Amino acid sequence: MPSDNYFVELYGVTEEQALNFWTSHLHETIGNELWSQIRDSTGVYLASVLGHFCLQSVDRLAILSPDYTPNDQEFRQFADLTQIAELMMRQLTSAKNPLWMESAGAHILLYAGFFQNQNKDRHNIGFYSNLGRECYLMAAVGKREKVMKLMAKGFDQYLFHLANLHQHLQESRYLITTPN
């Protein structure tokens, strides 16, 4: 079992550094005016979604296994957009689990937003945008109701921003490029 400082030991990256990386690049990509409008409501949440995924290792085969059964208090992992749609149709809505719904919405932000170029030829991004919005609406309970509703309201916009962020990073010096 990895220690709590697994990524710090392996890569020298703390959670705070990851959050700062994503926050600063979202700010840069979105621009000062729009960033100032969303920073305190959903901007940092978007950065935290990206930070979470970059600090989590995922075993795709384990997630696709029928034996994968996270408990109600765990942030459920999804392997791809297809798995989200399949589970949304049967398991997610019947479970009425706000944390799982937030997880599905966050995964849609990642796959249909940040990795939109890789998914747009395989999946209908508009369908997943609607699905992500619904996921966040179903996650809107308790203390997190306000931010979840804000995420649902701006979901299309956030997919667009994350796709632009991916493009920005791809064109910048922050990604390792491979020789052709």
Backbone as CSV, one residue per row, in Angstrom:
resi,resn,N_x,N_y,N_z,CA_x,CA_y,CA_z,C_x,C_y,C_z
1,MET,0.851,-1.178,0.000,0.000,0.000,0.000,0.897,1.242,0.000
2,PRO,0.672,2.152,-0.965,1.485,3.362,-1.006,1.213,4.248,0.203
3,SER,2.240,4.999,0.570,2.085,5.914,1.695,1.240,7.112,1.278
4,ASP,0.878,7.931,2.258,0.105,9.136,1.980,0.884,10.111,1.107
5,ASN,2.186,10.040,1.145,3.031,10.930,0.352,3.566,10.244,-0.899
6,TYR,2.813,9.287,-1.431,3.244,8.489,-2.574,3.700,9.366,-3.743
7,PHE,2.872,10.338,-4.153,3.228,11.164,-5.301,4.341,12.142,-4.964
8,VAL,4.396,12.586,-3.728,5.493,13.459,-3.326,6.799,12.687,-3.422
9,GLU,6.801,11.445,-2.938,8.004,10.616,-2.993,8.368,10.254,-4.424
10,LEU,7.363,9.925,-5.234,7.620,9.461,-6.591,7.929,10.609,-7.559
11,TYR,7.136,11.665,-7.504,7.263,12.740,-8.480,7.676,14.081,-7.892
12,GLY,7.664,14.189,-6.586,7.980,15.467,-5.960,6.849,16.469,-6.083
13,VAL,5.609,15.996,-6.215,4.452,16.871,-6.390,3.505,16.702,-5.209
14,THR,3.165,17.817,-4.581,2.183,17.781,-3.495,0.802,18.091,-4.061
15,GLU,-0.229,17.816,-3.270,-1.584,18.155,-3.696,-1.720,19.649,-3.927
16,GLU,-1.103,20.443,-3.073,-1.172,21.901,-3.207,-0.496,22.355,-4.507
17,GLN,0.644,21.764,-4.845,1.330,22.134,-6.084,0.494,21.746,-7.303
18,ALA,-0.143,20.585,-7.248,-0.990,20.157,-8.362,-2.169,21.119,-8.522
19,LEU,-2.798,21.469,-7.410,-3.926,22.405,-7.465,-3.474,23.762,-8.000
20,ASN,-2.332,24.243,-7.556,-1.815,25.523,-8.046,-1.498,25.478,-9.542
21,PHE,-0.950,24.361,-10.009,-0.655,24.200,-11.438,-1.930,24.346,-12.256
22,TRP,-2.958,23.574,-11.886,-4.205,23.601,-12.655,-4.921,24.936,-12.522
23,THR,-4.897,25.518,-11.340,-5.549,26.810,-11.137,-4.902,27.879,-12.000
24,SER,-3.586,27.942,-11.989,-2.905,28.987,-12.756,-3.108,28.801,-14.255
25,HIS,-3.120,27.561,-14.725,-3.308,27.336,-16.164,-4.749,27.533,-16.602
26,LEU,-5.701,27.209,-15.729,-7.098,27.536,-16.037,-7.264,29.050,-16.133
27,HIS,-6.701,29.760,-15.175,-6.762,31.221,-15.160,-6.179,31.778,-16.455
28,GLU,-5.023,31.285,-16.828,-4.344,31.744,-18.041,-5.175,31.455,-19.289
29,THR,-5.778,30.280,-19.354,-6.551,29.873,-20.523,-7.882,30.606,-20.615
30,ILE,-8.555,30.755,-19.483,-9.882,31.375,-19.461,-9.791,32.893,-19.608
31,GLY,-8.763,33.465,-19.038,-8.608,34.919,-19.088,-9.038,35.558,-17.774
32,ASN,-8.500,36.742,-17.519,-8.730,37.424,-16.240,-10.190,37.721,-15.953
33,GLU,-10.903,38.229,-16.946,-12.286,38.657,-16.703,-13.179,37.484,-16.312
34,LEU,-13.167,36.432,-17.101,-14.020,35.278,-16.789,-13.526,34.559,-15.536
35,TRP,-12.204,34.456,-15.381,-11.670,33.801,-14.190,-12.129,34.521,-12.917
36,SER,-12.137,35.836,-12.949,-12.568,36.584,-11.762,-14.039,36.326,-11.442
37,GLN,-14.833,35.956,-12.455,-16.249,35.652,-12.238,-16.468,34.268,-11.643
38,ILE,-15.616,33.302,-12.019,-15.844,31.920,-11.561,-14.851,31.449,-10.503
39,ARG,-13.785,32.180,-10.287,-12.708,31.751,-9.384,-13.245,31.260,-8.040
40,ASP,-14.041,32.067,-7.385,-14.482,31.734,-6.034,-15.651,30.758,-5.992
41,SER,-16.314,30.539,-7.114,-17.457,29.634,-7.106,-17.101,28.266,-7.677
42,THR,-16.692,28.223,-8.924,-16.423,26.924,-9.557,-15.019,26.791,-10.131
43,GLY,-14.291,27.869,-10.244,-12.951,27.813,-10.844,-12.002,26.906,-10.092
44,VAL,-11.934,27.084,-8.787,-11.041,26.245,-7.986,-11.547,24.804,-7.958
45,TYR,-12.870,24.632,-8.000,-13.415,23.271,-8.067,-12.937,22.571,-9.343
46,LEU,-13.000,23.266,-10.486,-12.511,22.687,-11.748,-11.043,22.288,-11.627
47,ALA,-10.242,23.168,-11.055,-8.822,22.867,-10.870,-8.648,21.663,-9.951
48,SER,-9.486,21.556,-8.923,-9.363,20.422,-8.001,-9.746,19.110,-8.666
49,VAL,-10.690,19.152,-9.603,-11.050,17.945,-10.361,-9.830,17.468,-11.147
50,LEU,-9.193,18.378,-11.861,-8.004,18.004,-12.638,-6.869,17.554,-11.723
51,GLY,-6.689,18.252,-10.607,-5.653,17.862,-9.649,-5.904,16.481,-9.083
52,HIS,-7.156,16.194,-8.779,-7.507,14.871,-8.247,-7.116,13.778,-9.235
53,PHE,-7.486,13.968,-10.496,-7.221,12.930,-11.482,-5.739,12.770,-11.787
54,CYS,-4.969,13.853,-11.704,-3.540,13.696,-11.994,-2.800,13.049,-10.830
55,LEU,-3.383,13.040,-9.647,-2.737,12.426,-8.486,-3.303,11.049,-8.141
56,GLN,-4.234,10.547,-8.941,-4.824,9.241,-8.679,-4.361,8.239,-9.725
57,SER,-3.851,7.121,-9.259,-3.556,6.064,-10.214,-4.820,5.227,-10.354
58,VAL,-5.100,4.806,-11.568,-6.323,4.064,-11.844,-5.978,2.766,-12.549
59,ASP,-6.497,1.680,-12.032,-6.352,0.381,-12.667,-7.600,0.145,-13.508
60,ARG,-7.490,0.413,-14.800,-8.638,0.328,-15.716,-9.299,-1.037,-15.680
61,LEU,-8.515,-2.099,-15.648,-9.095,-3.439,-15.618,-9.881,-3.683,-14.343
62,ALA,-9.379,-3.172,-13.232,-10.103,-3.338,-11.962,-11.428,-2.585,-11.991
63,ILE,-11.422,-1.395,-12.574,-12.642,-0.592,-12.641,-13.677,-1.241,-13.551
64,LEU,-13.217,-1.874,-14.612,-14.143,-2.533,-15.537,-14.605,-3.894,-15.028
65,SER,-13.959,-4.414,-14.017,-14.306,-5.724,-13.474,-15.683,-5.688,-12.811
66,PRO,-16.468,-6.758,-12.973,-17.770,-6.814,-12.286,-17.613,-6.866,-10.763
67,ASP,-16.405,-7.147,-10.290,-16.144,-7.205,-8.851,-15.875,-5.837,-8.237
68,TYR,-15.742,-4.799,-9.069,-15.467,-3.457,-8.555,-16.737,-2.915,-7.902
69,THR,-16.697,-2.782,-6.598,-17.859,-2.295,-5.861,-17.422,-1.317,-4.776
70,PRO,-17.250,-0.056,-5.145,-16.883,0.935,-4.122,-18.054,1.147,-3.163
71,ASN,-17.727,1.513,-1.940,-18.818,1.757,-0.998,-19.404,3.148,-1.240
72,ASP,-20.482,3.445,-0.560,-21.210,4.698,-0.769,-20.423,5.936,-0.414
73,GLN,-19.372,5.788,0.386,-18.584,6.947,0.816,-17.339,7.156,-0.035
74,GLU,-17.124,6.309,-1.046,-15.946,6.421,-1.901,-16.261,7.187,-3.176
75,PHE,-15.260,7.908,-3.663,-15.349,8.583,-4.955,-15.208,7.511,-6.019
76,ARG,-16.294,7.184,-6.693,-16.300,6.081,-7.649,-15.449,6.425,-8.864
77,GLN,-14.671,5.468,-9.340,-13.847,5.653,-10.531,-14.577,5.110,-11.761
78,PHE,-14.369,5.742,-12.894,-14.942,5.301,-14.165,-13.828,5.190,-15.185
79,ALA,-13.858,4.149,-15.995,-12.796,3.908,-16.967,-12.928,4.768,-18.215
80,ASP,-14.165,5.082,-18.616,-14.379,5.857,-19.829,-15.812,6.366,-19.876
81,LEU,-16.134,7.115,-20.930,-17.473,7.690,-21.059,-18.545,6.620,-21.227
82,THR,-18.241,5.554,-21.939,-19.221,4.489,-22.151,-19.644,3.873,-20.824
83,GLN,-18.697,3.628,-19.946,-19.023,3.039,-18.650,-19.918,3.970,-17.836
84,ILE,-19.680,5.262,-17.917,-20.527,6.216,-17.197,-21.959,6.130,-17.717
85,ALA,-22.127,6.126,-19.043,-23.477,6.071,-19.618,-24.181,4.776,-19.239
86,GLU,-23.470,3.665,-19.307,-24.084,2.377,-18.960,-24.507,2.350,-17.497
87,LEU,-23.624,2.778,-16.615,-23.956,2.756,-15.198,-25.000,3.808,-14.844
88,MET,-24.997,4.919,-15.563,-25.985,5.963,-15.311,-27.380,5.426,-15.579
89,MET,-27.487,4.630,-16.606,-28.795,4.114,-16.993,-29.351,3.121,-15.980
90,ARG,-28.508,2.408,-15.288,-29.031,1.401,-14.366,-28.631,1.644,-12.927
91,GLN,-27.392,1.666,-12.608,-26.946,1.648,-11.219,-26.939,3.012,-10.541
92,LEU,-26.437,4.022,-11.214,-26.234,5.308,-10.556,-27.525,5.958,-10.092
93,THR,-28.518,5.995,-10.967,-29.753,6.674,-10.596,-30.536,5.897,-9.549
94,SER,-30.422,4.575,-9.565,-31.133,3.794,-8.552,-30.433,3.887,-7.200
95,ALA,-29.121,4.086,-7.208,-28.382,4.167,-5.953,-28.636,5.492,-5.232
96,LYS,-28.999,6.537,-5.981,-29.238,7.859,-5.398,-28.073,8.299,-4.505
97,ASN,-26.875,8.120,-5.014,-25.676,8.434,-4.254,-25.062,9.723,-4.788
98,PRO,-25.181,10.831,-4.047,-24.647,12.113,-4.531,-23.148,12.084,-4.816
99,LEU,-22.374,11.366,-4.018,-20.927,11.308,-4.252,-20.621,10.611,-5.572
100,TRP,-21.345,9.538,-5.879,-21.147,8.850,-7.151,-21.584,9.730,-8.317
101,MET,-22.645,10.509,-8.118,-23.102,11.397,-9.182,-22.071,12.502,-9.431
102,GLU,-21.500,13.031,-8.366,-20.438,14.023,-8.527,-19.243,13.398,-9.238
103,SER,-18.912,12.187,-8.862,-17.796,11.487,-9.492,-18.048,11.309,-10.986
104,ALA,-19.265,10.904,-11.346,-19.597,10.734,-12.766,-19.481,12.071,-13.496
105,GLY,-19.983,13.144,-12.895,-19.866,14.460,-13.514,-18.417,14.888,-13.684
106,ALA,-17.601,14.632,-12.675,-16.180,14.984,-12.744,-15.461,14.174,-13.824
107,HIS,-15.796,12.897,-13.922,-15.187,12.077,-14.972,-15.600,12.568,-16.360
108,ILE,-16.847,12.994,-16.503,-17.291,13.539,-17.786,-16.522,14.818,-18.104
109,LEU,-16.295,15.662,-17.091,-15.466,16.855,-17.319,-14.090,16.459,-17.847
110,LEU,-13.522,15.425,-17.256,-12.195,14.982,-17.665,-12.213,14.402,-19.080
111,TYR,-13.083,13.413,-19.306,-13.075,12.694,-20.582,-13.671,13.507,-21.737
112,ALA,-14.791,14.178,-21.503,-15.467,14.917,-22.581,-14.990,16.354,-22.676
113,GLY,-14.310,16.838,-21.646,-13.784,18.198,-21.656,-12.301,18.214,-21.937
114,PHE,-11.519,17.850,-20.921,-10.070,17.909,-21.056,-9.570,16.999,-22.175
115,PHE,-10.126,15.799,-22.295,-9.705,14.872,-23.354,-10.723,14.818,-24.496
116,GLN,-11.322,15.954,-24.790,-12.356,16.023,-25.814,-11.856,15.598,-27.188
117,ASN,-10.651,16.022,-27.569,-10.129,15.641,-28.886,-10.031,14.129,-29.060
118,GLN,-9.685,13.425,-27.991,-9.566,11.981,-28.076,-10.932,11.300,-28.099
119,ASN,-11.957,11.954,-27.585,-13.264,11.316,-27.446,-14.323,11.789,-28.428
120,LYS,-14.120,12.919,-29.091,-15.187,13.491,-29.909,-15.554,12.644,-31.125
121,ASP,-14.645,11.828,-31.615,-14.976,10.973,-32.756,-15.626,9.660,-32.328
122,ARG,-15.524,9.325,-31.052,-16.111,8.082,-30.525,-17.414,8.303,-29.777
123,HIS,-17.586,9.521,-29.245,-18.732,9.785,-28.385,-19.399,11.102,-28.768
124,ASN,-20.681,11.192,-28.513,-21.435,12.417,-28.731,-21.215,13.313,-27.518
125,ILE,-20.363,14.314,-27.673,-19.998,15.189,-26.557,-21.230,15.922,-26.024
126,GLY,-22.158,16.301,-26.899,-23.389,16.965,-26.465,-24.203,16.083,-25.527
127,PHE,-24.288,14.793,-25.840,-25.002,13.851,-24.968,-24.345,13.799,-23.588
128,TYR,-23.032,13.719,-23.578,-22.322,13.636,-22.301,-22.356,14.958,-21.545
129,SER,-22.459,16.048,-22.262,-22.619,17.330,-21.595,-23.940,17.351,-20.822
130,ASN,-25.003,16.900,-21.474,-26.307,16.813,-20.787,-26.248,15.842,-19.624
131,LEU,-25.590,14.722,-19.825,-25.465,13.718,-18.768,-24.669,14.282,-17.586
132,GLY,-23.587,14.976,-17.867,-22.783,15.582,-16.808,-23.560,16.615,-16.018
133,ARG,-24.340,17.409,-16.731,-25.180,18.406,-16.066,-26.153,17.719,-15.111
134,GLU,-26.782,16.661,-15.586,-27.729,15.911,-14.745,-27.032,15.274,-13.550
135,CYS,-25.828,14.783,-13.765,-25.069,14.190,-12.654,-24.847,15.222,-11.554
136,TYR,-24.424,16.422,-11.941,-24.188,17.458,-10.938,-25.484,17.899,-10.263
137,LEU,-26.575,17.927,-10.999,-27.853,18.268,-10.365,-28.252,17.216,-9.334
138,MET,-28.011,15.940,-9.645,-28.329,14.867,-8.694,-27.372,14.866,-7.507
139,ALA,-26.197,15.456,-7.686,-25.219,15.538,-6.593,-25.469,16.756,-5.704
140,ALA,-26.404,17.615,-6.087,-26.642,18.883,-5.381,-27.470,18.667,-4.116
141,VAL,-26.796,18.236,-3.066,-27.451,18.043,-1.768,-26.517,18.538,-0.663
142,GLY,-27.098,18.875,0.446,-26.315,19.240,1.624,-25.450,20.464,1.430
143,LYS,-24.275,20.435,2.055,-23.355,21.575,2.043,-22.838,21.907,0.651
144,ARG,-22.837,20.935,-0.234,-22.270,21.136,-1.571,-23.338,21.459,-2.618
145,GLU,-24.560,21.682,-2.170,-25.658,21.923,-3.111,-25.370,23.104,-4.038
146,LYS,-24.921,24.219,-3.472,-24.703,25.427,-4.266,-23.657,25.215,-5.363
147,VAL,-22.492,24.662,-5.000,-21.431,24.487,-5.999,-21.826,23.435,-7.044
148,MET,-22.550,22.408,-6.638,-22.980,21.393,-7.608,-23.973,21.995,-8.610
149,LYS,-24.877,22.845,-8.133,-25.821,23.508,-9.034,-25.101,24.475,-9.970
150,LEU,-24.084,25.159,-9.460,-23.287,26.043,-10.318,-22.530,25.242,-11.375
151,MET,-22.022,24.079,-10.987,-21.325,23.216,-11.955,-22.292,22.749,-13.037
152,ALA,-23.503,22.384,-12.635,-24.514,21.952,-13.609,-24.866,23.098,-14.558
153,LYS,-25.054,24.272,-14.011,-25.454,25.432,-14.817,-24.396,25.781,-15.874
154,GLY,-23.132,25.696,-15.521,-22.067,26.079,-16.456,-21.374,24.908,-17.118
155,PHE,-21.989,23.724,-17.116,-21.296,22.519,-17.563,-20.766,22.632,-18.994
156,ASP,-21.579,23.110,-19.940,-21.110,23.247,-21.332,-19.896,24.162,-21.408
157,GLN,-19.972,25.269,-20.693,-18.873,26.234,-20.669,-17.606,25.591,-20.104
158,TYR,-17.742,24.771,-19.059,-16.579,24.150,-18.437,-15.952,23.103,-19.350
159,LEU,-16.772,22.375,-20.088,-16.213,21.427,-21.066,-15.366,22.181,-22.089
160,PHE,-15.886,23.295,-22.556,-15.172,24.125,-23.526,-13.845,24.622,-22.946
161,HIS,-13.882,25.122,-21.725,-12.663,25.640,-21.091,-11.624,24.542,-20.888
162,LEU,-12.067,23.361,-20.488,-11.113,22.271,-20.272,-10.519,21.786,-21.586
163,ALA,-11.307,21.778,-22.651,-10.763,21.420,-23.971,-9.713,22.450,-24.397
164,ASN,-9.997,23.725,-24.147,-9.019,24.780,-24.462,-7.775,24.656,-23.603
165,LEU,-7.952,24.308,-22.338,-6.809,24.123,-21.446,-5.911,22.997,-21.956
166,HIS,-6.520,21.901,-22.382,-5.737,20.786,-22.922,-4.926,21.246,-24.132
167,GLN,-5.576,21.992,-25.016,-4.888,22.505,-26.206,-3.736,23.430,-25.803
168,HIS,-3.996,24.296,-24.834,-2.970,25.223,-24.342,-1.761,24.457,-23.790
169,LEU,-2.012,23.465,-22.988,-0.908,22.694,-22.406,-0.165,21.885,-23.458
170,GLN,-0.902,21.403,-24.436,-0.270,20.636,-25.498,0.697,21.511,-26.293
171,GLU,0.354,22.768,-26.421,1.195,23.695,-27.167,2.287,24.323,-26.313
172,SER,2.260,24.068,-25.020,3.223,24.710,-24.127,4.362,23.763,-23.766
173,ARG,5.241,24.256,-22.975,6.431,23.500,-22.578,6.177,22.546,-21.426
174,TYR,4.936,22.460,-20.912,4.662,21.673,-19.724,4.399,20.202,-20.012
175,LEU,4.252,19.843,-21.254,4.043,18.439,-21.589,5.303,17.882,-22.237
176,ILE,5.597,16.669,-21.928,6.741,15.996,-22.544,6.315,15.589,-23.952
177,THR,7.084,15.988,-24.937,6.764,15.612,-26.308,7.628,14.431,-26.722
178,THR,7.072,13.588,-27.528,7.805,12.426,-28.017,8.268,12.705,-29.436
179,PRO,9.443,12.216,-29.796,9.913,12.430,-31.171,9.066,11.621,-32.147
180,ASN,8.854,12.177,-33.333,8.038,11.488,-34.356,8.756,10.341,-34.971
